[in-house]
Amino acid sequence: MKRLIPLAIPALLLVLAVAGPADAQRPPRGMMRPLANPSALIAADIAFSRLAQDKGKAKAFAETATKEAEMFGPQRVPVAEWLKRNDDGAALKWQPHGAWISCDGSAGVTRGAWQSNTASGWYTTIWQQQKKGDYKWALDQGSATAKPVEAPDFLEGRIADCPARSAPPGAGAIPGGEGPPRGKRPPPGDGKDVPLPPLAGPIPALSAAAGADAKDGRSRDGTLAWRSVVLPDGARDFTVWLWKDGAMTPVIQTHADAAKAAG
């Protein structure tokens, strides 16, 4: 792997800087301004990997996980149970290659490459923003590959389009569509304390074999959604949708064979 981890954040910032002038323009009337920052997910992922190298993967996974975090072994299991089965002391490191995040920054996903001794493969990690604004991972999974996954020339950082804001009855259009007033950012969390709006757009209905274990997740604002499916034989399908150009667009679609599934 030629790309060094310290170059990851500057590379992503360079990509975002190229798109900066267009993103900085006032959004269309009735649309919110994005509150998200893909580089925050990249930074969290890199810190996660460094912690695994410095203190071991068991401590790193435990310290950076949400309370409901899940992994796969090969069936869906809580992170604590997965660590009991896989606390073999083997070295593990990884490098993010891209990040996709909701308009409000409440949830996102990173994807990249991992290495452990002579094994290697790809991974995806779902991140959820916490009350203090930091991120913890909620779902982690991957698969081994015959050859190491090569780093892209540029890290990809994408923010979901922001949905139109609804005006109170009789209030008419919201001038400027500038999103919540300063200091009124929607609170991050798991959505249990505040009713969630519907998804920004529909995603496909579940289509899986009988006996499959499927679970959907989403950002607070409904501009990012994901679905993890564990098939009866232990194989997995994983899809992430991002609200782009008026539709929930698939941005990540992976399949892990049962024999190669990791995490």
N, C-alpha and C positions, 0 to 999 in steps of 0.2 A: 504494500500500500504506500504510494509515494506521497500522498497528501498528509501533511502534519496537522494534528488537531489545532495548534495555535493559529493556523491560517483560516480555520473554519468560519469564525465570526467575521473577520474582515472581509472574507469572500462573500458572505451573505449580505453584509452591509453594502458591498459594492453593487451587488445585483439589485438591492432595494434602492440604492442611490440612483441607478440608471432609470428606474421607474418613478423616482421621486417626484419630478415636476408634474406628471400627469396625476399622480395620486394626491398631490397637494392642492389641486384645484377644488373649488367649492363643489360639493356633490350636487346632483340634480335636485330640484325642489322636492321636498318631502322625504329625502333620503338622509340617513344618519351618516355622520363621519365615522370611519373605522377607529376603533379603540385598541386594535390588536397590534402586536409586534412579533413577527415570526422569529426574529433574532433572540427573543427571550426564551423560546422553546429550544433553539439550538444551544444557547448557553446552559440551560437546565440539563440538556442531554449530555453535553460535554462534561459538566460538573459531575453528573451521575457516573459516567465512565471513569473519570479520574478517581472518584471515591472508591469504585470497585477495584481499581489498581492499587490504591493506597491502603485500603482497609479490608479488602476482600469483597467478593460479590454478595455474600450473605448480609453483611452489614450495610452495604450500599443499597441493595434492594429493599431491605427493611426500613432504612432511615428515610428513603425518598418516596415511599408508597403512600397512597391514601388508605384509609381504614378499610375500604371495600375493594382494594386492588386485587386483580386476578391474573393468574398465569395459566399455563396448560401443561399437563403431565401424563398422558396427552389430553385427558379430559380437563375441563375447567376446574381450577382449584384456587383457593385463597393463597396469597403470596407466602404466608407463614408455612403452610403445608408444602408448597413447592420447594421452599428453602430446606425443609427437613429432609426431603428426598434428594436434593441436589447439592448439599453442602459438602462437596468433595474437595474443596480447597483449590480446584483448578483455576488458573488465571483466566480472566475474561476481560476483554476490552472491546470497544466499538467506536464508530465515528458516524455522526449524522450526515446524511447527504441532502436532506431537504426537510422543510417544515410547512405545514398547512394549518391555518388557524381561523377560527370564527371571527366575525366582524367585531364582536364585543370582547374577544380575547379570553372568554371563559373556558374554552377547550380547544385543543389542537392535537396534531399528530406529527411525530417525526419518523423518518425512515432512514436506514443506513446499513452499514456492514459491521459484522462482529467477527472476532477471532478468539479462539481458545485452544492453546497448544497447536496441534496440527489441523484442527477443524476450523471452518469458517462458514459464513452464510449471511443472510439478511435479517433485519428485524424491523418491526414497527412498534411504536409506543404511543399510547394515548395519554395526554397530559390534561389535568384539570387545574384551573386557577384556584388558589386558596384565598382566604379572607384578607391576608396581608399582601396579596398580589403576586406571590411566588407560585411556582408550579410543582405539583407532585404527579407521579404517574399512576394511572388507574388500570391500564391493561397493557400487557407486554407479551409479544409473541414473535416467533421467527421460524426460520428453517435453514438447515444446512445446505450448502451447495458444493458441487464437485470442484469448482474453482473459486478463489477469492472474488468477492464482489468489488469491482473497480469503482473508485471514486469518480464522480462526474467532474467535468471541467469547471462548472459553476454550481454552487449550492442553490437549490430552489427555495424560494420563500414566497408563499401565496396567502393572501388574506381574502376571506369570503367577501362578496359584495354585501353591502348593508341593506337590509329590507326597508321598505317605505315605512315611515312612522304613521301611526293612526292618530288623528286629531280627536279630541273629545267631542261628543255630539254638540253641534251648533257652533263649534269653534272655527270651522273652515280649515284651510290648509295651514300647515305649520310653516311660518316664514323661514326661508333659508334651509330648512331641514338639517339643522346643524347638530342634531343629536342631543343627549342630555346636557343640561347646564353644567358648567364647570363644577366639579366636586360632587356630581350626582351620577357618577358611573354606576351601572347596574351591579349589585353586589355579586361577587363570585361565589361558587359553592356547588352543591349537588342538586339544587333546584327543589329541595324538599321544603324550604322555608318560604319560597315565593312561587306563586303559580307561573308555570311556563307558558309562553305563547306557542302556537302551533309551529311546526317546522316551516321554514320559509317557502318550501315547495314539497311536493310528494316524492317519496323514494319508492322503489319497486317493492311489491309485496314479497314476503318471504317465500322462497321456493327451495325446499330442502327435503332430503329423504326422511322417511318416517323414522323417528327415534333420534333425530338430530337435536343437538343442544344449541339453540340460537338466542342471541341477546342483542338488542339494539341500545345504542347510547347516543347522546346529542349534547350540543352546547346549550347554554342557557337561552340564547337568542334564536336558536333553531336554524342557524346558517351553516352548521357543520353537524354531520351525523355519521355514525358508524354501525356496522353489524358484524359480529363474530359468530361463526357457525362451526360447531364441532360435529363432524359426521360420526355415525356409529362406529366406524373402523378407526377413529382417532385422527383422521385427516381434518384439515381446517380450511375454511374460506373466510376471507376478511375483506371488507369493502368500506371505504370512506367516501362520503359525498360532501361537496362544498357548494354553497350557493353562488353561482356564477352565471351572468347573462340571463337571468330570469329563470334558472332551473337548478335543481340539485344535481350537480355534475359529479360523476365518479372520478376521483383523483388518485385513489389507490385501490387496486384489486389484486389480492394475492391468494395463492393456494399452496398449502403445505401438505405434502404426502405424509401419511402416518409414520412411515419409516424415517423421515427426515425432519419431522416437526420438532422444534426446540422452543422451550419457554412457553 
